[in-house]
Amino acid sequence: MRVSHYFEWERFVTGGQAQSVRNQRRVMDDHGIEYTTKPDLSADLLHLNNMGPRSTYYAARARRAGVPVVAHTHQTAADFENSFAFSNVLAKPMRPYLERAYSLADVLVCPSEHNRAVVAEYTDTPTRVISNGFDPAKLAGHDDPALRQEYLDRYDLDPPVVFNVAHVLERKGLATFVETARRMPDTDFVWFGYLNPTGGFLGQFLQSSASKRLVESAPENCTFTGYVEDIAGAFAAGDVFYFPTHNENEGMALLEAMSVGAPPVVRSIDTYEWLAEGETCRKADSVEGFEAALRDLLDDPDERERIGANAREKSADFTLDTVGESLVGLYRDLTENATD
């Protein structure tokens, strides 16, 4: 089997989507599947990860040539909103564009049941839910006391630390994160991740004025680190993972936090229906609710350990070894049917 595994605008896209693509290629490497990163219709299957104009062009050509097409549904119009400057304006034409683009695939890969439900309103193209997964090797050393102390000292953090790992976007719950920190001045909050959508000069241009104001007005106990080279250090320093995102297709950093035993505090949104309140997470809908949930965990080490241990156990369902079998199985189904 040979796969054309194309990621349009790969040089510019960062964050969870880029990590998902790396995960997929790691799965193919582990299963001995040959692939090219260029759009190539001589391959047995075309797998697209960003439905830009070049991807839709090749998807249409592949369908005419009888080459099976898989498209990952990383984007929805709702997920696009409140992400960067002009994103709300662009989200309006994005839905009809994605409706057409996703209809060109033979199968859509959705990272969660919530994402599948949203995409079902776009097209009747068959779907499979396959998590983006996470690579435990990426977090090697997170339990090293020396690494923890290094990151606590680097950012002047006093544990227990409330943390997030994500691009700094309004959609990710930035305003809620900052306001919660303001209500809890004796607790250190830290947000690890790019301060703009893509990093670099382009990212600075795309960062919304609202997110800039929120970061600049944050209280002293709320730190924004910017990009962190060794992400294991972020998970080493943090004690409670606080992710008040308003809209998410899955949230890979959440899976990573769970895997290291950090109890998650998340917004009560459809995406996280699979997380059990009081067992594998704490959920809330308001700043007041988040504050109460965080205080419960910060004041009770045993409760932090209990929920963190449950979260770690649940995260085993999302390792690359587990989700990789589903992706490879989809590839085999499509290529075998194409040759029948």
N, C-alpha and C positions, 0 to 999 in steps of 0.2 A: 504494500500500500504506500502511495506517495501523496502527501497532502500539500496543497497550496494554502499556507497559513498567513493571510495578509492582514496587516494592521495599519490602516490608512492613517497618515499623520503621526506615525510612530515616534518621530523625533520630538514631537511637541506635547504629546499626551503623557501625563504623569499620574501618580496616585494609584487607586485601586484598579482602574481599568488596565493600566500598564502592567501592574503586578499580576492580574488575571491572565494576561497574554503570556507573561513569563511562566506562569504556572502551567498553562496548557502546553507550552513547548517543553517544559520539564517532564510532563507526563509522556509526551511523544518520545522524548529521549529515553525515558525509563522503559518504554514498551518497544523500543527499537523501530519506531515509525519514522520513515524518511519524510522530510518536509522541506519546502522552500518558503522563504518569507516574502516572495514576490507573487503577484497574481499570475498564475500559470494554468492555462486551460488544458495542458497536457497531463496535469495531475489527475489522480483518481477522484479527488474531492477538493472543493474550494470552501475554506473556512474563513469567514470575514468577521472582524472584531470591531469595526468602526464604519458604519454605513454612510461614508462620504460619497461624493459623486463618482469617484473612480471605482469604489467598491460596488455601487449600484450598477455601473456600466458593466463590470465583469460578471456580476451576478446574472444580469440579463443575458449576456453572451453564453455563460455557462449553462443556463437553462436551455437555451437553443441548441447547445452542443451535447446535451445529455449528461453533463457533469453535475453530480449532486452538490447542492449549496447548503452550507450551514452558516447561520448568522447568529452571533451573540447579541442579546438585547440589552447591552450595557446602557443604552440611552432611552429615556422616555421624555416627553415634553415636561412632565411634572418634575422629574429629577433634574432637568436642565435649569429650572427656575431658581433664582436667588443664588446663582453660582459665581457669576462674574459680571463686570460691566456689560450692559446691553443684553444679558442672558434672558431677561423677561420679555424683551421685545422679540428676540429670536425664537423664543419658545412657541410663539403663536404659529408661525409657518412650519415649525419643526414637526408638529404632529402629522399633518397631511403628507409631509415629505417621508416621515418614517412609516406611515401606513403603506405607502407605495414600496419603499425600500424593503421592509420586512416581508411584504407579499412576494418578493422575488426568491425567497429562500425555500428550500424543500422542508427544512426543519429549523426552528428557532430554539436556541439554547437560552433558557431563562435562569438566572442565578437564584431565584427564590419563588415560592408560590405567590407571593404578593406581586412580584414582577410579572409572572405569567398572567395573573388576573388583569393587570393593567394592559398588557400587550394583547390580550384577547379582545379588547375593545378596538384595537388597531386593525387586526387582520385575523382571518381564520386559518392561517398557516399552522400546521402541526407544531407543537411545542414539547420540549422536555425540560424538566427542572434539573439542573446540574449546578451545584454550588461552585463558586469561584475557588473555594477551598483555601487552604493556607499551607505554607511550607514550614514545618517545625524547625528545620535546619536554619531558617532565617533568624530565629530567635535564640540560637545557641549562645550560651553564656549569660542568659538573662538572670540566672539564679546565682551568679558570682557576686559575693558581698563586695568585692573590690570594685566591680563595675558599677554596682548600685551606689557606693560611696562616691565614686568618680562623678557620676551624673548628679547626685544630690549636691555635691560641692560646686560643680560647674554652674548650676543654675540657682544656687543658694536656696535649696529646698529643705524644709524641715518635715520629716514624716510624722504621721501618715499623709501621703500626697495624693491629691485628686488629679487625674490626668486624662488627656485625650490624645489620640494620634490620628491626624487627618489634615487635609488642606484646610486652611482657615477661610471658611465660606459661611455666609449667612445661613444657607440651607442646612448646614451641619449643626445649627443651634448656637451660633456664636453669641448672639445677644443674651440668650439664656445662660450660657456658660459664664459670661462676664458678670451678669447680674447676680448669679448664685455666688460667685466669688466675692462680690461686694457685700453680700449678706452674711458671709462667713469669714470675716477678716483675720481670724486666728488660724485659718487653714490655708495651706499653699495649694494653688491650682496651677497646672502647667499644661500647655497645649503644644505638642510636638508636631511640626509639619510646616510645609510651605506657607508663607504668609500671603500667597497669591495663587491663582489657579494652575500655573505651569512652571513657576520659577523663572529666573532670568529677566531680561528687559521686557519681553513680551508679557510675562506674567504681571509685572508691575503696572503695565498699561491696562491689563484686564481686571486688576483688582478693583472691586467696587468702592465707591466713596464711603458707603455705609460701613463696610467691613473695616476700612482704614480708621474711621472715626471710633468704632467700637474697640479696636486694638489700642489706639492712642489714649482712649479714656478709661482703660481698664485699671482697676485698683492695683496697689503695689503687690498684693499677694497673688496676682494673676500674671503668669509669665508666658510669653509666646517665644518659642525658641527659634523659629524658622526651621529650615531643612536640617535634619540630623543624619549624619553619615551612617552611624551604627545604631540602627533602630532597636537592637536588643537593649541598648542602654536606656532607652525611653521606658521599655517595659520593666527593666530592672529598678528604675527609680520610682515608678508609680505603685500605688497601693489599691486605689479604687478607680475603675475605668468609668468615666463620665461622658456619655455620648447622647446629648439631647437633640440629635438630628431630627429634622422635620420630615424628611423624605429620603429613603434609601432603598436601593435595589437589593442590597444584602449588607454590606459593611464588613470588609475583610479585616480591618483592624480590631473590630469587635471579636471576631473569631480568634485572632491572635491573643488578645487580652484574656479571653476565656481560657485559652490553652496554657497560659502561665499562672492561672489561678487567681487573676485579679477579678473580684466581683464586679459585674457591670451594672451601672445605673443608666437606663435608657428611657426614651420617650415611649409612651404607650401608643405605638402606631402599628398598622396592619403588618408591616414587614416583620415585626418581632412577636407575632402571635405564638410562634413556636417556643419562645422563652417563657418559662413559668415564673410568675411573680412570687417572690419569697423563697424560691427554690434555686433557680439558676440566674436570677437577676433581681433587681428592684426596678419598678416602673413608676413613672409619674407623668403628669400633663402640664404642670405649672411650676414656676420657680419655687413656690412654697412647698410643693410636693417633692421636688428634687432636693431642696434643702433638708427636709425631714428625712428622706431616704439616705442621703449622704451622712447626716449626723448619726443616724442609727448605726451605720456601718463603721464610721470613724470612731464612735464611742465604744464599740463592742468588737474587740479583736476576734472573739470566738465566732461571731456572726459573719464577719468578713471571711474567716477561714471556711466556714460551712458553705456559704454561697459560692465562694471561690472554688472550692473542691468540686461542688456540683457542676459548676460551669466548665471546669477543666475536663471532667468526665464527658459532658455533653459535646465538647469541642472535638472529641475523637471521631465524631461522625463527619467531620469536614476536612480531615487531613487529605493531602494530595494522593496518598496511597488509596484512600477510600473513594474520593470523587473521580480519580483518574480512570478507574475501571468503567465508570458510567460513560465518560467521554469516549474512550476507546471503543466501548460497545456500540455507541451511536455511529462512530465512523465505520465500523464493520457492517452494521445493519445497512447503511446507505450504500456502501461500495458493493456489497454482495447483491443487493437488490438491483443495482445499476447494471450488473453483469449478467443477471438472470435472463 
